[in-house]
Amino acid sequence: MSITLTEKAAQHVQRYLLRRGKGLGLRLGVRTTGCSGLAYKLEYVDALAPEDQVFESYGIKVVVDPKSLAYIDGTELDFGREGLNEGFKFKNPNVKDECGCGESFRI
């Protein structure tokens, strides 16, 4: 089981953690929503829960709860810019279908 960050994503997270002045890393999870059923959720982590799984890429910890891990195992998180838009891109090998707006997915 693994979750990875690209070097660009890790650099982006590191910049924000430094700006915040605190944080252990990035929490990646899923929630039920959208037209396809599931959506990613990201937030900064200040404390770990006992059940959390922790992965590390380029010195950045990625924290995942066990329920979410079943849906996102093997995911690579990238960060990119397209024109004026920037954001994280999820390369999840488990995804069978995505909605047209790109906000939700189905396993």
Helices and strands as residue ranges (DSSP letters): E 4-5, H 7-20, E 25-33, E 37-45, E 53-57, E 60-64, H 66-72, E 76-82, E 85-91, E 97-98, E 105-106
